[in-house]
Amino acid sequence: MKKLIPVIGLAAIALAATAATAVGRAHSSKGSADICVLLPDTKSSVRWETADRPFLDKAFKAAGISHTIVNAEGDAQKQKTQADSCLNNGAKVLVYASLDPGSAKAIDAAAKAKGAKVVDYDRLNVGGSAAVYVSFDNVAVGKLMGQGVKADLAARGTANPVIAYLNGGPTDNNATLFKQGYASVLDPLIKSGKATKGPDQAVPGWDNQKARTIFEGMLAKTSNKIDAVAAANDGLANAVITALKAKKLKPIPVSGQDATAQGIQNVISGWQSGSVYKAVRQEANAAAKVAIALVKGQKPATTAKVSGTPSVLLVPKWITKKNYTFLFTDGYLKKSDVCNGAYKKYCK
């Protein structure tokens, strides 16, 4: 699961969220639903509303399962309240991407008290009581980002680069796994003396405005001597890019993930090394399949165990300017989402 979104973009997302929420509720009976999906926000990534919501809604509709989908907009207490409301209305399964460990623990406890099952969606609640965890291999996601930055540094021939880490939210276990992945690739370069470790900071709540402020502080601390950034998603990457442009600095290797339209625009225009594509349709369909099985009292098929939790882990893909059109053929983005305005000239 994020960028400095223009006002018109925020309005579009809000309208989409309202419409999609209405659709989700239309498939509930008198406010009740067998499955309740709790999305975390719209700040960490636009994907939650533009991709996860419609894919999950479509999967549950196809199965004829009553469901509701809500978004906590970054408010952990609100997410707990939403969970309580769903459980009080008879939800048998909660599918949710948590906002912090404390609220996740409370949601898990509330579900257990009501005899409902929990599916950790995209983010694992370590020490929680989920029946199944559905996500991508998030260490592998981080490794792809690290490898992308490393390859871009090599292509540019940057000698002894200063590499900064701009990490995701400190309360999100995924952010820990992403960093574990890119650090496993980049730390050996630093330890070997072929690169220098730059500033290393987390961004509270994956907030992109805070990310820009943090990165501007990194630039000030290093007298603008930062040669690459392992940024944990496209929103944080865009914060870096916006800061670089504001200071009239040249592009540097910057990682990202989620393959958002803005992220891919940054990729094709040479400002971002690449973005990790996590096929949200696959993730949403996998989560829906698990949730439906649990509603029916069946044992869901899983592929692995993560921290003792039965899991379904999917495979991520690194997207660069060489293969970005895959996102169009795969149906994740439309060419018109990316190839417009100032970015049209970069498209094939």
Protein Blocks (a to p, Z undefined) as FASTA:
>chain_A
ZZacdfklmmmmmmmmmmmmmmmmmmpgehiafbdcddfblmlpmklmmmmmmmmmmmmm
mnopacddddeehpaklmmmmmmmmmmnopabdcdddfbfklmmmmmmmmmmnopacdde
hiacehiacfbdcdddfklmmmmmmmmmmmmmmmnopahiacddddddfklmklmmmmmm
mmmmmmmmmmnopaccddddddehhiaklmmmmmmmmmmmnnopafbdcdfbfklmmmmm
mmmmmnopacdddddehjaaklmmmmmnopagbdcdddfklmmmmmmmmmmmmmnopacd
dfbdeehiacdddddddddfklmmmmmmnomacfklmmgcjllmmpZZ
